[in-house]
Amino acid sequence: MRTIRCLLAALGWLALVGASGAACAGPKEDTGRRAVRTVVAGRLDVPAGGPRAFLALHVSADWTRPLPGIRRAVVVLHGRLRNADTYRRIVEAVLAEGGPAAMAATLVVAPQFLAPVDAAANALPAEILRWAPDSWQAGAEADGPAPVSAFEALDAVMARLADRALFPDLAAVVIAGHSGGAQLAQRYAAVGRGLDRLEAAGRQVRTVLANPGSYLYFGPERPDGAGGFALPPREACPGYDTWRYGLGDPPRYLDGVPPGRIEAAYAGRQVVYLLGAEDRDPEHHSLDRSCAARLQGPHRLARGWAFYRHLAARHPRLSTHRLIEVPGAEHDAREVLTSVCGRAALMDRAGCTPE
């Protein structure tokens, strides 16, 4: 009965008034609060206008010198566990299937959005950027050593990849994230200044979103539980349309940027939504079960389909976005990204026929 009540609360707005998030929370595994076991070795200087600030990241080759022959870069974003090393291994496993030539022509970049607990446990220098746990997923500013947003950190990565002197042959950049990393990637696809810089440098850019738990909506309507969209009663969920779930009260990074420009930029991007067909647990331990998130749907699969329909309704000629369900996949980065369609999204491999 408790599960049924929670499903009704996620699907119906009237239920939101009478069922609190706490009532449906249930036991929750603390998956993002412990210190990471591995801090990746690479460092990238991120302009901060004050104290020096370095993003921890893995890079598969020395990108401080020219790398002719690199034709594709895959920037892979970890989830809330901040396990960047695991994610770079997943991408490298996909690359290995293409043989030495594919590996030699592809650069793998895996940023690590560390938390204060990671810095303390690993005795990191003060200049290494760290964020409050999970806050980076929405592009928040770092706790230290400078208020650098996660978006600005990604801008620094994209600026390096846009450098023609370093990458004279680079043709394509793929930004891929799973779960929390997909949340960051989705919002960055809408607002990221670094993507404009890449495109100006002649790079083709694609964003791959694997099982994000919530989305940045471009209008106040939300799924109504009957296959359509409508305005939910604000008293049921005050602030549901503010940033990270909507465009209200945007972060400093967006100062002066009109909402219409943000939406138009996102609709014009190449975006692939990779959704596990079995990622349907409304009580998954790491699922965002806030009021604003539950208005987007009961679980990740439903939220992905609802957002895709939301965008398609607002942009009837939408042609650069594709949604693909991965059969049998649950909330698992390896299952989704190494699937046939995951390999196609990352590396343009053949064989993905979702229709």
Sequence and secondary structure as in RCSB ss.txt:
>XXXX:A:sequence
MRTIRCLLAALGWLALVGASGAACAGPKEDTGRRAVRTVVAGRLDVPAGGPRAFLALHVSADWTRPLPGIRRAVV
VLHGRLRNADTYRRIVEAVLAEGGPAAMAATLVVAPQFLAPVDAAANALPAEILRWAPDSWQAGAEADGPAPVSA
FEALDAVMARLADRALFPDLAAVVIAGHSGGAQLAQRYAAVGRGLDRLEAAGRQVRTVLANPGSYLYFGPERPDG
AGGFALPPREACPGYDTWRYGLGDPPRYLDGVPPGRIEAAYAGRQVVYLLGAEDRDPEHHSLDRSCAARLQGPHR
LARGWAFYRHLAARHPRLSTHRLIEVPGAEHDAREVLTSVCGRAALMDRAGCTPE
>XXXX:A:secstr
 HHHHHHHHHH HHHHHHS TGGGT      SSS  S   SEEEE   SSS  EEEEEESS TTS  TT  EEEE
EE  TT  HHHHHHHHHHHHHHTHHHHHHTEEEEEEE   HHHHHHTT  TTB B STTGGGGT B SBSS  BH
HHHHHHHHHHHT TTT TT  EEEEEEETHHHHHHHHHHHH HHHHHHHHTT EEEEEEES S    SSS EE S
SSSEE   GGGSTTTTBTTTSSBS  GGGTT  HHHHHHHHHTSEEEEEEETT   TT TTS  SHHHHTT SSH
HHHHHHHHHHHHHH TT  SEEEEEETT  S HHHHHTSHHHHHHHH  S     
